Amino acid sequence: LGALVASSGDDVAARRSRATRDALFRGRTIIDSVRDTALAADNARRAFDAKEGERKTQELLLETRIPRELEPPPGHLRDGGPRHDNDHTDFRAIRVLPTADEVMCHVP
């Protein structure tokens, strides 16, 4: 009988140990998931901030490099806004071949 009670106590302890281990594993899985989500959100924010910062830097550089009295700045930097659909602040976005809107544009 003593061996049976000891064996039963060992089984209870083993089950508690497994239950604790399983609960810790589930908790760790949740924590990892939350951490991964937070890291992804932070990376997305940083990418957005970098892109937005790059755009603002380019606009600032263009504003300071081009004397407004000599040549109006491109795209949204121009007081009246873009002249046509191929008038971009970022020169890398300008298409090589002129668009129909660009050809028909009367604004210098």
Secondary structure, DSSP 8 states (H G I E B T S, - for coil): -HHHHHHHHHHHHHHHHHHHHHHHHHHHHHHHHHHHHHHHHHHHHHHHHHHHHHHHHHHHHHHHHS-TTTS--SGGGSTT--SSTT--SSGGGS-SS--HHHHH----
